[in-house]
Structure formats: C-alpha cells, structure tokens
C-alpha cells in the first residue's frame, strides 16, 4: 500500500505550526500513529493496511519538522513541544478516547502526552497508549544526536547534501534483518535528510531529546491509569529492552511484549506480529463485549 495515495490533511495549530496527517479507515476505534526520530508517517506503510478499515480510523501524523508538516526555523522541537502539539491536534480534531501509538521518539512523545493529559485533567482524550521502543528514561543519545552536539558538524549536515550512506548506517542499527536495508526502505527515510529545513529541524530535535525535568516526569509514570502496552524488539540496539522493563515496573498494569528476532522497528520488521499484539491489546483494553 502506498500511503502517499491517501489524502493529505493539515491541522493549523498556529500560523507557523502546521501538522500534516493522513487518515485510513472509517471505523469506531480512533488510533493516532506517531513516528520516530528522522522519520515520517510513511514508516507505518507495512502496518497500516493490516488494520481493518471498518473497525479502525487511523491518523498518521507527521511531527513538526518532519514529513509534510511545517518546518519553522524557530520552534520548540523538544519532546514536550511535540507532546503539547499532539494534545492540540486531538483537541482541534475533536478526538476523544484515542489510542496513541508512538515509535521511538514518538513513544517518548506519546508517554509525555499521557502525563500532560493527566496533569491537565484531559484524561478523556486518551483511551490507551502503545509505546514501541520509546525511551522513558535518560539513556545514551543516538549516534546522530551525539554528532550534532558539535555545532560545526551540525552546520555542515544542514548545508551539505546528505548521502544515502547516512540512512543505511541508521537502518543497519535499527533492523535486525539487514536484508531490509534496501532501496524501498531507504526511500521512506530519505526526505528527512534532503531539504535544509528538514535537516535543520532534525538537528534541533536531536539537541532537545532530554527534557530538563526528566526526573520529575518519570516520577509521574506511577500515576497513569490508562491501559499501556510496551512493545519491543528483542534485539533493539537503539532503545534497549531495559527501557521497556523499567517502564513496565513503573506504570501500574503496563504490559510488556517482546518480539523475537526483531530490532528497533517492529512495524517494519514484523508488521503482522506487531499488528496482532496491538489489535489484541485494544480489544482487551478498550472494546468490552
């Protein structure tokens, strides 16, 4: 399925902050999919068609600075900034009782969104949450973020053409199955490395990966009361499984599922198994017959 064939919609949060999204399906269960770092909504290509269109309505969201969303030079590209915009998106679209599904950086965004919704007494917005390989605690930064700590390296990245080698290195780190590092998968990620605006937004996002109040945020995980699924690949070399086990211990009732022979991107390496786990979780947690 080519997600580019789905109509592209826009959510105007402000004059400069415009979130792009696509919808799939028309079912009664709303699900918002939030991609990871240096990615865009096309990375859900293998997973989306598995959702029955008469049962689910999927919202494939591009974070600010990514995909078809706007890329302002002056913006808050922190995890909190993305989380507050996600809440604004839900509010503007009139969505309630949504299942948020976030991968990697998107998982961290979804997790903080749930905390912000709880603190803001907006719990009605969320029905459940799925965190796929998303860090909830401070860990070693991705290689890309470490490189961009050097301002000269970051400036050169923005100014110069980024070869496919960058993408190949990242995908080899992400995938357990290296046969997936092919032209099709490289094409999914290439736009994140092409335009100056996208690269500038990527640099700013990398520089804002660790919230200054991370300890205070983590202390609120225990207060979350919505159903939570933690989904990890057994061979994740980017966000280790230990992050998932810590979150399982911290969030009451959280369920950790591990997919074997899978790396950082379950939605691309094991889409059928990933869908089965998510669908079963939503059915058990939200749909009560």
Secondary structure in CASP SS format (residue, H / E / C, confidence):
PFRMAT SS
TARGET T0000
AUTHOR 0000-0000-0000
METHOD secondary structure of the structure
MODEL  1
X C 1.00
X C 1.00
X H 1.00
X H 1.00
X H 1.00
X C 1.00
X C 1.00
X E 1.00
X E 1.00
X E 1.00
X E 1.00
X E 1.00
X C 1.00
X C 1.00
X C 1.00
X C 1.00
X C 1.00
X E 1.00
X E 1.00
X E 1.00
X E 1.00
X E 1.00
X E 1.00
X E 1.00
X C 1.00
X C 1.00
X C 1.00
X C 1.00
X E 1.00
X E 1.00
X E 1.00
X E 1.00
X E 1.00
X E 1.00
X C 1.00
X C 1.00
X C 1.00
X C 1.00
X C 1.00
X C 1.00
X H 1.00
X H 1.00
X H 1.00
X H 1.00
X H 1.00
X H 1.00
X H 1.00
X H 1.00
X C 1.00
X C 1.00
X C 1.00
X C 1.00
X C 1.00
X C 1.00
X C 1.00
X E 1.00
X E 1.00
X E 1.00
X E 1.00
X E 1.00
X E 1.00
X C 1.00
X C 1.00
X C 1.00
X C 1.00
X C 1.00
X C 1.00
X C 1.00
X C 1.00
X C 1.00
X C 1.00
X C 1.00
X C 1.00
X C 1.00
X C 1.00
X C 1.00
X C 1.00
X C 1.00
X H 1.00
X H 1.00
X H 1.00
X H 1.00
X H 1.00
X H 1.00
X H 1.00
X H 1.00
X H 1.00
X H 1.00
X H 1.00
X H 1.00
X H 1.00
X H 1.00
X H 1.00
X C 1.00
X C 1.00
X C 1.00
X C 1.00
X E 1.00
X E 1.00
X E 1.00
X E 1.00
X E 1.00
X E 1.00
X C 1.00
X H 1.00
X H 1.00
X H 1.00
X H 1.00
X H 1.00
X H 1.00
X H 1.00
X H 1.00
X H 1.00
X H 1.00
X H 1.00
X H 1.00
X H 1.00
X H 1.00
X H 1.00
X C 1.00
X C 1.00
X C 1.00
X H 1.00
X H 1.00
X H 1.00
X E 1.00
X E 1.00
X E 1.00
X E 1.00
X E 1.00
X E 1.00
X E 1.00
X C 1.00
X C 1.00
X C 1.00
X C 1.00
X C 1.00
X C 1.00
X C 1.00
X C 1.00
X C 1.00
X C 1.00
X H 1.00
X H 1.00
X H 1.00
X H 1.00
X H 1.00
X H 1.00
X C 1.00
X C 1.00
X H 1.00
X H 1.00
X H 1.00
X H 1.00
X H 1.00
X H 1.00
X H 1.00
X H 1.00
X H 1.00
X C 1.00
X C 1.00
X C 1.00
X C 1.00
X H 1.00
X H 1.00
X H 1.00
X H 1.00
X H 1.00
X H 1.00
X H 1.00
X H 1.00
X H 1.00
X H 1.00
X H 1.00
X C 1.00
X C 1.00
X C 1.00
X H 1.00
X H 1.00
X H 1.00
X C 1.00
X C 1.00
X H 1.00
X H 1.00
X H 1.00
X H 1.00
X H 1.00
X H 1.00
X H 1.00
X H 1.00
X H 1.00
X H 1.00
X H 1.00
X C 1.00
X C 1.00
X H 1.00
X H 1.00
X H 1.00
X H 1.00
X H 1.00
X H 1.00
X H 1.00
X H 1.00
X H 1.00
X H 1.00
X H 1.00
X C 1.00
X C 1.00
X C 1.00
X C 1.00
X C 1.00
X C 1.00
X C 1.00
X H 1.00
X H 1.00
X H 1.00
X H 1.00
X H 1.00
X H 1.00
X C 1.00
X H 1.00
X H 1.00
X H 1.00
X C 1.00
X C 1.00
X C 1.00
X E 1.00
X E 1.00
X E 1.00
X E 1.00
X E 1.00
X E 1.00
X E 1.00
X C 1.00
X C 1.00
X C 1.00
X C 1.00
X C 1.00
X C 1.00
X C 1.00
X H 1.00
X H 1.00
X H 1.00
X H 1.00
X H 1.00
X H 1.00
X H 1.00
X H 1.00
X H 1.00
X H 1.00
X C 1.00
X C 1.00
X C 1.00
X C 1.00
X E 1.00
X E 1.00
X E 1.00
X E 1.00
X E 1.00
X C 1.00
X C 1.00
X C 1.00
X C 1.00
X C 1.00
X C 1.00
X H 1.00
X H 1.00
X H 1.00
X H 1.00
X C 1.00
X H 1.00
X H 1.00
X H 1.00
X H 1.00
X H 1.00
X H 1.00
X H 1.00
X H 1.00
X H 1.00
X H 1.00
X H 1.00
X H 1.00
X H 1.00
X H 1.00
X H 1.00
X C 1.00
X C 1.00
X C 1.00
X C 1.00
END
